[in-house]
Amino acid sequence: MIKTVTIVGGGTAGWMTAAYLKAAFPDRLDVTLVESPSVGRIGVGEATFSTVRHFFDYLGLDESTWLPRCDGGYKLGIRFENWDRPGGSFYHPFERLRTVDGFSLGEWWLRIGDHTRPFDRACFLTPALCDAKRSPRTLDGTLFAAGLDGPLGRTSLAEQRAQFPYAYHFDADKVARFLAEYSKERGAHHVLDDVVHTALDERGWISHVVTRGGAHLAADLFIDCTGFRGALINKLLGEPFLSFQDVLPNNRAVATRVHRTDVTDMNPYTTATAMDAGWIWTIPLYHRDGIGYVYSDAFCTPDEAERTLRDRAGDRTGDLDVHHITMRVGRCRDSWVRNCVAIGLSSAFVEPLESTGIFFIQHGIEQLVKHFPDRDFSPGLRQAYNRRVAHAVDGVKEFLVLHYRAAGRQDNDYWRAARDRPVPEALAERLAQAGPYLLDDEAIYPHYHGFEPYSWNTMLLGLAARPPAARPALRHIDPVRARRAFQRLRAEADTVVRQLPSCHAYLRRLHDA
């Protein structure tokens, strides 16, 4: 039986892993995390999927206990600005499209919708909440979407049956510190020191790591949370890293944090604004905003990117603390090799356009628990783990490729090159099979990757790849029920906007409590 685990590297990935393992195997597993005291982090803010609530519920943590301590806020979706055209915008919400007579409101909007209104405002409830900067909860804590609340217990990502209507923004460094406390209270050991040597046994498996202070940390299983360095999985064990640069354009980022002039003016969504050589994220935290420019260094130098970011932040005095990042976009061929499992950036990374960083960490941890080995390290468990991790990452890659392929921006060399990059063969085949219509379940990536058909169709409808018409079948169906559904949705949106407090007002209540 596996009795000892050593996690090399801290941060969000390391401490999420430690916390989850101690929650899953509290007294059966000895967990040690070793991290360098010299690794600095800027804490510019992190955005998540709505499925992250499964992680915190698994740990037995209600959002009221951790969100205020992590400068947290709510995320009802992503607002895409300037992707279809300069000045255009649409939301990708955490909300499934409603159906009428077997067809989604997206299909009905193509057939009979009021095209003087944007499709997202006509087909979803969430954009009205985003525009009005509303909290998803009333001041007494009630969720606006009846029937979707309540504790999840020990459930995983793939068990989410309903679409929960919000995710979180938070300071990732503060989340890491919170989870460090949680883990150590439950018996995890913390070594704050630099790893200077890693030893292999006669089989080529990791036997122990040695710290600068002379500690020898042996374990049955090692978790690589060393970020883009991939110190164990890539550098030590030599596992190949498969780059996605052939299909995704961006490889660098520059990030910072800024204080809002009015801290109460808080958006409940992430913003992704298309720029001349990439896009800028804005992540509203409780006291400030995190912003960053994701770009391609083939079209923009780091200095130019920094100037663009400072202009965006309204800062021209040079006193913003900025952080430049070289992104390793792609995934390890296998994220589990011998007795080493890579979690987080050491395993895989795609640009943060759909907030998949925490999702990849959570998915990797959950799959590790589901496929946790014995001392014989069954090849079947390892292979199944690697398949599931690879499927999730490759699916997200295809979804992001769709963003650039469908984007209407063609006004400079960057956007033309981004659109003309190769499309993964399987994606091209499925899009061809779907023809000039919205995508159904079989036309999107077939393995679990966190996104449902409504997400893929939201991008098609919001960008420049909108189908010219609805499916022919809708011409043979009386549209009266669909018209009523659009009317009900609009009335419901007006009602919840009136009833809900602002995002900041509700979060202030959590902080005061």
C-alpha positions as CSV (number, residue, x, y, z in Angstrom):
1,M,0.0,0.0,0.0
2,I,1.2,3.5,-0.8
3,K,1.9,5.2,2.5
4,T,4.0,8.3,1.7
5,V,3.7,11.1,-0.9
6,T,6.1,14.0,-1.4
7,I,4.9,17.0,-3.3
8,V,7.7,19.1,-4.8
9,G,6.5,22.7,-5.3
10,G,3.8,24.7,-3.5
11,G,1.6,27.4,-4.9
12,T,-2.0,26.6,-5.9
13,A,-1.2,23.3,-7.5
14,G,0.9,22.0,-4.6
15,W,-1.5,23.0,-1.8
16,M,-4.7,22.0,-3.7
17,T,-3.1,18.6,-4.1
18,A,-2.0,18.3,-0.4
19,A,-5.4,19.4,0.8
20,Y,-7.3,17.0,-1.4
21,L,-5.1,14.0,-0.6
22,K,-5.5,14.7,3.2
23,A,-9.3,15.0,2.7
24,A,-9.5,11.8,0.7
25,F,-7.0,9.6,2.7
26,P,-6.8,11.5,6.1
27,D,-5.0,8.9,8.2
28,R,-3.9,6.5,5.6
29,L,-1.4,8.7,3.7
30,D,1.6,10.7,4.9
31,V,1.9,13.8,2.8
32,T,4.9,16.1,2.7
33,L,5.1,19.3,0.6
34,V,8.5,20.9,0.0
35,E,8.7,24.3,-1.6
36,S,11.3,27.0,-2.1
37,P,11.2,30.0,0.1
38,S,12.6,32.2,-2.7
39,V,9.9,31.7,-5.3
40,G,8.0,34.9,-5.6
41,R,4.4,35.3,-6.8
42,I,2.5,38.4,-7.8
43,G,-1.0,37.4,-7.0
44,V,-2.7,39.1,-9.9
45,G,-5.9,37.1,-9.6
46,E,-7.3,33.8,-10.8
47,A,-10.6,32.9,-12.5
48,T,-12.2,29.5,-12.3
49,F,-14.9,27.1,-13.6
50,S,-18.1,26.7,-11.8
51,T,-17.1,23.1,-11.1
52,V,-14.5,24.4,-8.6
53,R,-17.2,24.2,-6.0
54,H,-16.8,20.4,-6.1
55,F,-13.3,20.8,-4.9
56,F,-14.2,23.0,-1.9
57,D,-17.2,20.9,-1.0
58,Y,-15.0,17.8,-1.1
59,L,-12.8,19.5,1.5
60,G,-15.9,20.4,3.6
61,L,-15.4,24.2,3.1
62,D,-18.3,26.5,2.6
63,E,-17.5,29.6,0.5
64,S,-18.3,31.9,3.4
65,T,-15.3,30.5,5.3
66,W,-12.6,30.8,2.6
67,L,-13.8,33.4,-0.1
68,P,-13.4,36.5,2.2
69,R,-9.9,35.4,3.2
70,C,-8.8,35.1,-0.4
71,D,-10.0,38.5,-1.8
72,G,-12.6,36.6,-3.7
73,G,-15.4,37.6,-6.0
74,Y,-18.0,35.9,-8.2
75,K,-17.7,35.0,-11.8
76,L,-21.0,34.5,-13.7
77,G,-19.2,34.1,-17.1
78,I,-16.7,35.7,-19.4
79,R,-17.3,38.9,-21.4
80,F,-15.5,38.8,-24.7
81,E,-14.9,42.3,-26.1
82,N,-13.7,43.2,-29.6
83,W,-13.4,39.6,-30.7
84,D,-16.1,39.8,-33.4
85,R,-15.4,43.4,-34.3
86,P,-14.0,46.5,-32.5
87,G,-16.7,47.6,-30.0
88,G,-18.6,44.3,-30.1
89,S,-19.1,42.2,-27.0
90,F,-20.9,39.1,-25.8
91,Y,-21.0,36.8,-22.7
92,H,-20.1,33.2,-22.3
93,P,-22.1,32.4,-19.2
94,F,-22.4,29.5,-16.8
95,E,-25.8,28.8,-18.1
96,R,-27.1,26.1,-20.5
97,L,-29.4,27.1,-23.3
98,R,-33.0,26.3,-22.6
99,T,-34.9,24.1,-25.1
100,V,-38.3,24.4,-26.7
101,D,-39.7,21.4,-28.7
102,G,-36.3,19.7,-28.7
103,F,-34.3,22.6,-30.0
104,S,-32.2,25.1,-28.1
105,L,-33.0,28.8,-27.8
106,G,-29.9,29.4,-29.9
107,E,-31.5,27.5,-32.8
108,W,-34.8,29.4,-32.2
109,W,-33.0,32.7,-32.1
110,L,-31.6,32.0,-35.5
111,R,-35.1,31.1,-36.7
112,I,-37.3,33.7,-35.1
113,G,-35.2,35.7,-32.7
114,D,-35.2,39.5,-32.4
115,H,-31.9,40.2,-34.0
116,T,-32.0,43.8,-32.9
117,R,-31.0,42.3,-29.5
118,P,-27.7,40.5,-29.1
119,F,-28.1,36.7,-29.0
120,D,-26.7,36.3,-25.5
121,R,-29.1,38.8,-24.0
122,A,-32.0,37.1,-25.8
123,C,-31.0,33.5,-25.1
124,F,-29.5,33.6,-21.6
125,L,-30.5,35.1,-18.2
126,T,-27.0,35.7,-17.0
127,P,-26.0,38.6,-19.2
128,A,-28.6,40.8,-17.6
129,L,-27.0,40.0,-14.1
130,C,-23.6,40.8,-15.5
131,D,-24.6,44.1,-17.1
132,A,-26.3,45.1,-13.8
133,K,-23.3,43.9,-11.7
134,R,-25.5,41.7,-9.6
135,S,-24.5,39.0,-7.1
136,P,-25.9,35.5,-7.7
137,R,-27.1,35.5,-4.1
138,T,-29.6,37.6,-2.2
139,L,-28.4,39.2,1.0
140,D,-29.8,36.3,3.1
141,G,-27.6,33.9,1.0
142,T,-30.3,32.4,-1.2
143,L,-29.1,31.5,-4.7
144,F,-31.1,33.1,-7.4
145,A,-31.4,29.9,-9.4
146,A,-33.7,27.7,-7.3
147,G,-32.9,24.0,-7.0
148,L,-29.2,24.3,-7.8
149,D,-27.8,25.1,-4.4
150,G,-26.9,22.8,-1.5
151,P,-23.8,20.9,-0.5
152,L,-22.3,18.5,-3.0
153,G,-20.4,16.3,-0.6
154,R,-17.6,14.2,-2.1
155,T,-18.4,14.6,-5.8
156,S,-16.1,15.2,-8.7
157,L,-16.1,17.3,-11.8
158,A,-17.6,14.7,-14.1
159,E,-20.5,14.3,-11.7
160,Q,-21.9,17.8,-12.2
161,R,-25.3,17.1,-13.7
162,A,-26.7,20.7,-13.5
163,Q,-24.9,23.8,-14.7
164,F,-24.1,25.8,-11.5
165,P,-24.5,29.5,-12.3
166,Y,-21.2,30.9,-11.0
167,A,-17.6,30.4,-10.4
168,Y,-15.0,32.5,-8.4
169,H,-12.3,35.0,-8.8
170,F,-9.7,34.9,-6.1
171,D,-6.1,35.7,-5.2
172,A,-4.4,32.4,-6.0
173,D,-1.6,33.1,-3.5
174,K,-4.1,33.6,-0.7
175,V,-5.9,30.4,-1.7
176,A,-2.6,28.6,-1.5
177,R,-1.9,29.9,2.0
178,F,-5.5,29.1,3.1
179,L,-5.1,25.5,1.8
180,A,-1.7,25.2,3.4
181,E,-3.3,25.9,6.8
182,Y,-6.0,23.4,6.0
183,S,-3.5,20.8,5.0
184,K,-1.1,21.2,8.0
185,E,-4.0,21.2,10.4
186,R,-4.8,17.7,9.0
187,G,-1.3,16.4,9.3
188,A,0.5,17.4,6.1
189,H,4.2,18.2,6.6
190,H,5.7,21.4,5.2
191,V,9.3,21.8,4.3
192,L,10.4,25.3,3.3
193,D,13.6,24.7,1.5
194,D,15.2,24.4,-2.0
195,V,15.4,21.0,-3.5
196,V,19.0,20.7,-4.7
197,H,19.2,17.0,-5.7
198,T,16.9,14.2,-6.7
199,A,17.9,10.6,-6.6
200,L,16.8,7.7,-8.8
201,D,16.9,4.0,-7.8
202,E,18.2,1.2,-10.0
203,R,14.9,1.1,-11.9
204,G,15.0,4.8,-12.7
205,W,12.2,5.6,-10.3
206,I,12.5,8.5,-7.9
207,S,13.7,7.4,-4.5
208,H,14.2,10.7,-2.6
209,V,14.9,14.4,-2.9
210,V,17.5,16.3,-1.0
211,T,17.1,19.9,0.2
212,R,19.7,22.6,0.7
213,G,19.4,22.2,4.4
214,G,20.3,18.5,4.1
215,A,16.8,16.9,4.5
216,H,16.3,13.6,2.6
217,L,12.7,13.3,1.7
218,A,11.8,9.8,0.5
219,A,8.4,8.7,-0.7
220,D,6.5,6.0,-2.5
221,L,4.9,8.6,-4.8
222,F,6.1,12.0,-5.9
223,I,4.0,14.9,-7.2
224,D,5.6,17.4,-9.5
225,C,4.2,20.9,-8.9
226,T,7.2,22.8,-10.1
227,G,5.3,24.8,-12.7
228,F,6.6,25.4,-16.2
229,R,10.1,24.0,-15.2
230,G,8.7,20.4,-15.0
231,A,11.7,19.7,-12.7
232,L,10.7,16.0,-12.1
233,I,8.5,15.0,-15.0
234,N,10.5,16.6,-17.8
235,K,14.0,17.4,-16.6
236,L,14.6,14.4,-14.3
237,L,12.5,11.7,-16.0
238,G,12.8,13.0,-19.5
239,E,9.1,12.9,-20.4
240,P,8.5,14.8,-23.7
241,F,6.4,17.9,-23.7
242,L,4.0,18.3,-26.6
243,S,3.7,21.9,-27.7
244,F,0.4,23.4,-29.0
245,Q,2.1,26.4,-30.6
246,D,1.3,25.1,-34.0
247,V,-2.4,25.7,-33.4
248,L,-2.6,28.3,-30.6
249,P,-0.9,31.7,-31.2
250,N,0.2,33.1,-27.9
251,N,3.3,32.3,-25.9
252,R,3.8,35.2,-23.5
253,A,2.0,37.3,-20.9
254,V,2.6,40.3,-18.7
255,A,0.5,40.8,-15.7
256,T,-0.1,43.2,-12.8
257,R,-2.8,44.3,-10.4
258,V,-4.5,47.7,-10.0
259,H,-6.8,49.2,-7.5
260,R,-10.3,50.3,-8.7
261,T,-11.1,53.9,-8.2
262,D,-14.4,52.8,-6.7
263,V,-14.0,49.4,-5.0
264,T,-17.7,48.9,-5.0
265,D,-17.8,49.1,-8.8
266,M,-17.2,45.3,-9.1
267,N,-18.0,43.2,-12.1
268,P,-19.2,39.6,-11.6
269,Y,-17.4,38.4,-14.7
270,T,-14.0,38.0,-16.3
271,T,-13.3,40.2,-19.2
272,A,-11.2,39.1,-22.2
273,T,-10.5,42.1,-24.5
274,A,-9.0,41.4,-27.9
275,M,-5.9,43.6,-28.6
276,D,-3.5,44.0,-31.5
277,A,-1.3,41.0,-30.6
278,G,-3.5,39.0,-28.3
279,W,-6.0,39.8,-25.6
280,I,-6.1,41.3,-22.1
281,W,-7.8,39.7,-19.1
282,T,-9.5,41.7,-16.3
283,I,-10.3,39.7,-13.1
284,P,-12.1,41.7,-10.4
285,L,-11.2,40.8,-6.9
286,Y,-12.8,42.2,-3.8
287,H,-10.3,45.1,-3.3
288,R,-8.6,45.4,-6.7
289,D,-8.4,44.0,-10.2
290,G,-5.9,41.6,-11.7
291,I,-5.1,42.4,-15.4
292,G,-2.8,40.7,-17.9
293,Y,-1.9,40.8,-21.6
294,V,-1.6,37.4,-23.3
295,Y,0.2,37.9,-26.6
296,S,2.5,36.4,-29.3
297,D,6.1,37.6,-29.2
298,A,6.1,37.1,-33.0
299,F,3.9,40.2,-33.2
300,C,4.7,42.2,-30.0
301,T,7.8,42.7,-27.9
302,P,7.7,42.4,-24.1
303,D,8.3,46.1,-23.8
304,E,5.5,46.9,-26.2
305,A,3.2,44.5,-24.3
306,E,4.0,46.1,-21.0
307,R,3.3,49.6,-22.4
308,T,0.0,48.4,-23.7
309,L,-0.9,46.9,-20.3
310,R,0.1,50.1,-18.5
311,D,-2.0,52.2,-20.9
312,R,-4.9,49.8,-20.3
313,A,-4.5,50.2,-16.5
314,G,-4.3,54.0,-16.8
315,D,-0.8,54.0,-15.4
316,R,1.9,56.0,-17.2
317,T,4.2,56.7,-14.3
318,G,5.9,53.3,-14.2
319,D,5.0,52.4,-10.6
320,L,3.0,49.3,-11.4
321,D,4.6,46.1,-10.3
322,V,4.5,44.0,-13.5
323,H,5.4,40.3,-14.0
324,H,6.5,38.9,-17.4
325,I,5.7,35.3,-18.1
326,T,7.0,33.0,-20.8
327,M,4.2,30.4,-21.2
328,R,4.8,26.8,-22.0
329,V,1.7,25.9,-24.0
330,G,0.9,22.3,-24.4
331,R,1.0,19.1,-22.3
332,C,3.3,16.3,-21.2
333,R,2.9,13.3,-23.4
334,D,2.1,11.5,-20.2
335,S,1.5,13.3,-16.9
336,W,2.2,10.1,-14.8
337,V,5.6,8.5,-15.4
338,R,6.9,5.7,-13.1
339,N,6.2,7.0,-9.6
340,C,5.9,10.6,-10.5
341,V,2.6,12.5,-11.3
342,A,2.7,16.1,-12.7
343,I,-0.1,18.4,-11.5
344,G,-0.7,21.9,-12.7
345,L,1.7,23.8,-15.0
346,S,4.2,21.0,-15.0
347,S,1.5,18.7,-16.5
348,A,-0.2,21.0,-19.0
349,F,-1.1,24.6,-19.8
350,V,-3.1,26.4,-22.5
351,E,-3.5,30.1,-22.5
352,P,-6.0,31.3,-19.8
353,L,-8.7,32.4,-22.3
354,E,-11.3,30.2,-20.7
355,S,-9.9,30.0,-17.1
356,T,-8.8,26.4,-17.3
357,G,-5.7,26.6,-15.1
358,I,-7.5,25.6,-11.8
359,F,-9.7,23.2,-13.7
360,F,-6.6,21.3,-15.0
361,I,-5.3,21.1,-11.4
362,Q,-8.6,20.0,-10.0
363,H,-9.1,17.4,-12.7
364,G,-5.6,16.0,-12.3
365,I,-6.0,15.6,-8.5
366,E,-9.4,14.0,-8.8
367,Q,-8.2,11.5,-11.4
368,L,-5.2,10.7,-9.2
369,V,-7.5,9.8,-6.3
370,K,-9.7,7.7,-8.6
371,H,-6.6,5.9,-10.0
372,F,-4.5,5.9,-6.8
373,P,-2.0,3.1,-7.0
374,D,-0.8,0.3,-4.8
375,R,2.9,-0.4,-4.4
376,D,2.9,-2.4,-7.6
377,F,1.9,0.7,-9.6
378,S,-0.5,-1.0,-11.9
379,P,0.2,0.0,-15.5
380,G,-3.5,-0.1,-16.2
381,L,-4.2,2.6,-13.6
382,R,-1.4,4.8,-14.9
383,Q,-2.5,4.4,-18.5
384,A,-6.1,5.2,-17.7
385,Y,-5.0,8.3,-15.7
386,N,-2.9,9.5,-18.6
387,R,-5.7,9.0,-21.1
388,R,-8.2,11.1,-19.1
389,V,-5.8,13.9,-18.4
390,A,-4.7,14.0,-22.1
391,H,-8.3,13.9,-23.3
392,A,-9.3,16.9,-21.1
393,V,-6.3,19.0,-22.2
394,D,-6.7,18.2,-25.8
395,G,-10.4,19.0,-25.7
396,V,-9.7,22.4,-24.2
397,K,-7.1,23.0,-26.9
398,E,-9.7,22.3,-29.6
399,F,-12.2,24.7,-27.9
400,L,-9.6,27.5,-27.8
401,V,-8.7,26.9,-31.4
402,L,-12.3,27.5,-32.3
403,H,-12.1,30.9,-30.6
404,Y,-9.4,32.1,-33.0
405,R,-10.8,30.2,-36.0
406,A,-14.2,31.9,-35.5
407,A,-13.1,35.3,-34.5
408,G,-14.2,38.1,-36.7
409,R,-11.1,40.3,-36.1
410,Q,-9.1,40.3,-39.4
411,D,-7.7,43.9,-39.1
412,N,-4.0,43.1,-38.7
413,D,-1.4,40.5,-39.3
414,Y,-1.8,38.9,-35.9
415,W,-5.5,38.2,-36.2
416,R,-5.1,37.0,-39.8
417,A,-2.3,34.6,-38.7
418,A,-4.3,33.4,-35.7
419,R,-7.3,32.5,-37.8
420,D,-5.2,30.9,-40.5
421,R,-3.2,28.6,-38.2
422,P,-3.8,24.8,-38.7
423,V,-6.9,23.3,-37.2
424,P,-6.5,19.9,-35.4
425,E,-7.6,17.3,-37.9
426,A,-10.3,15.8,-35.7
427,L,-11.8,19.2,-35.0
428,A,-11.9,20.1,-38.8
429,E,-13.7,16.8,-39.5
430,R,-16.4,17.4,-36.9
431,L,-17.0,21.0,-38.0
432,A,-17.3,19.8,-41.6
433,Q,-19.8,17.1,-40.5
434,A,-21.9,19.7,-38.6
435,G,-22.1,21.8,-41.8
436,P,-23.6,25.3,-41.7
437,Y,-25.6,24.7,-38.4
438,L,-25.0,24.9,-34.7
439,L,-23.2,22.0,-33.1
440,D,-24.9,19.0,-31.5
441,D,-23.5,16.6,-28.9
442,E,-21.7,14.6,-31.5
443,A,-20.1,17.5,-33.2
444,I,-18.0,18.7,-30.2
445,Y,-15.0,17.0,-28.7
446,P,-16.2,13.6,-27.6
447,H,-14.3,13.2,-24.3
448,Y,-14.7,15.0,-21.0
449,H,-13.0,18.4,-21.1
450,G,-15.2,20.6,-19.0
451,F,-17.2,22.3,-21.8
452,E,-20.6,21.4,-23.1
453,P,-22.3,22.0,-26.5
454,Y,-23.8,25.2,-25.3
455,S,-20.3,26.7,-24.7
456,W,-19.1,25.8,-28.2
457,N,-22.3,27.2,-29.8
458,T,-22.0,30.4,-27.7
459,M,-18.7,31.0,-29.3
460,L,-20.1,30.4,-32.8
461,L,-23.0,32.7,-32.1
462,G,-20.9,35.4,-30.5
463,L,-18.1,35.5,-33.0
464,A,-18.1,35.7,-36.8
465,A,-18.9,32.1,-37.4
466,R,-22.7,32.3,-36.8
467,P,-24.6,29.8,-38.9
468,P,-26.6,31.5,-41.6
469,A,-29.8,29.8,-40.5
470,A,-31.4,27.4,-38.1
471,R,-31.8,23.8,-38.9
472,P,-34.5,23.2,-41.5
473,A,-36.7,21.3,-39.1
474,L,-37.7,24.4,-37.2
475,R,-39.6,25.7,-40.3
476,H,-42.0,22.9,-39.7
477,I,-42.6,23.6,-36.0
478,D,-45.1,26.2,-34.7
479,P,-42.9,28.9,-33.1
480,V,-45.5,30.1,-30.6
481,R,-43.9,28.2,-27.6
482,A,-40.5,29.5,-28.5
483,R,-41.7,33.1,-28.6
484,R,-43.2,32.7,-25.2
485,A,-39.9,31.2,-23.9
486,F,-38.1,34.3,-25.1
487,Q,-40.7,36.5,-23.4
488,R,-40.5,34.5,-20.1
489,L,-36.7,34.7,-20.1
490,R,-36.7,38.5,-20.5
491,A,-39.3,38.9,-17.8
492,E,-37.3,36.6,-15.5
493,A,-34.2,38.6,-16.1
494,D,-35.9,41.9,-15.2
495,T,-37.2,40.3,-12.0
496,V,-33.9,38.9,-10.7
497,V,-32.0,42.1,-11.5
498,R,-34.5,44.0,-9.3
499,Q,-34.3,41.4,-6.5
500,L,-30.5,40.8,-6.3
501,P,-27.9,43.0,-4.6
502,S,-24.8,44.2,-6.2
503,C,-21.9,41.8,-6.3
504,H,-19.8,44.0,-4.0
505,A,-22.7,44.5,-1.5
506,Y,-23.2,40.8,-1.0
507,L,-19.4,40.1,-0.7
508,R,-19.2,43.0,1.9
509,R,-21.8,41.1,3.9
510,L,-19.5,38.0,3.8
511,H,-16.5,40.0,4.8
512,D,-18.4,41.7,7.7
513,A,-19.6,38.3,8.9
